């Protein structure tokens, strides 16, 4: 059983209160905007890719605690990774938030604190918005929506 208190674990509250990498990147090589119409979450993702490495990644935007915390943790997790590592992490995160609630959660460090959204289908889009926007930025799309 997961209740809302579990969903809003301390780590999520902390990243919502003090989001990491919450700023624009003036000389970004990639950029995309994401919107989750179900909740009203909006974010702009900035990325600086140097060769095959994500040298810098940051975001701006407004949304619920889950969407903001997820974007904050994602930027922390992606910084310094190769593009192929980042894509693999996207797949693992996506699997974690969409698999049935009775399955064991893969250890993805802080990102695992978001596994509780599996019990709240509406919240899955909040948690995955940043990741879909990251993927769109990588593919050079300008906009993405979780719908
Ligand atoms: Zn939301």
Boltz pocket constraint, residues with backbone or C-beta under 6 A from the ligand:
constraints:
  - pocket:
      binder: B
      contacts: [[A, 36], [A, 39], [A, 40], [A, 41], [A, 63], [A, 64], [A, 65], [A, 66], [A, 67], [A, 125], [A, 126]]
      max_distance: 6.0
